[in-house]
Amino acid sequence: MFTPRCAAIAALTCLTALAAPLATAQDKVLNLYSARHYQTDEALYADFTKATGIKINRVDADDAGILTRLKSEGASSPADVILLVDAARLWRAETEGLFQPVKSKLLEARIPAGLRGADTGQGSSWFGVSTRARVVVYNKTSVKRDDVDTYEELADPKNKGKVCTRSGSHPYNLSLFGSVMEHLGPQATETWLQGMVGNMARAPKGGDTDQIKAVATGECQIAVTNTYYLARMMRSGKPDDQQVIDKVGVVFPNQQSWGTHVNIAGAAAAKFAPNRAAAVQFLEYLASDSAQAYFADGNNEWPVVKGVNLTNPALTAMGAFKSETIPISVVGMNQGKVQQILDRVGYK
Ligand SMILES: [Fe+2]
């Protein structure tokens, strides 16, 4: 109802005042703690609300921030669904009891077992929703592709003074190193990381996009990056980004051996989810064809569900590749050892 008095003052204020009590009385809500830092995700959430009428209240923080917050909130946490962007963080949250298992025939059918959390009979503790490969980029004029087509070669003396990366302790790198440890063992991994430190062109700093740009400007010659950062620049209309892309080559490492390291974004129902039914509904939505296509088109990630049509030109251009086949949880299990090695070899 719109009273004459309301009409007399600012209409917007009146609408807000009238709408608020109705919303709390009968609104269906989902409280989402998200570490996905991609603006394009807005459409993903809006589509869910449109389809279900469930309003999403979102808290944005990085993976570590979300875990800290969940722990401090304990049983009174309003969180229903947690979205994280790294397998090791998902594993950590699972082992710290921050998730609750979800049994869903749909999720089991659509998401491969190796991309799900532990299942003790009650369902999986988390679900991978998209994948991203950690690839090598190199300066095409100063580096030969053959010299960087394995992760091992990042530590080879032939690449001395050429390598740059973001911090070794960033989750994307910790997971890559945890994967290397699974394939090579702890001893060889320590030697490898020592070699990488010795090959650095500069101290680790910035994000993955900064490394790609540094390779293009020649500040360094070789870097590692998640594929979606690269794809984002490939699809960008900005001349600066095009110039960067023209200068760098990309290689999916270890195609002749264990395959390229692939990390995931994944989602879970929070341990104390007050809106559990909505949480399960949202998890299932993330595995739907439309949400999966969205991960590919919107943020340049690969779907986890088989048979989803790829219409993203950057992903198509990168082509098919062999990815590693380890269960993704092992990168979490190896993380403590990896961090100790990084401290020993001085990889900041
Ligand atoms: Fe990222």
Residues whose N, C-alpha, C, O or C-beta is under 5 A from the ligand:
A	BS01	LIG	none
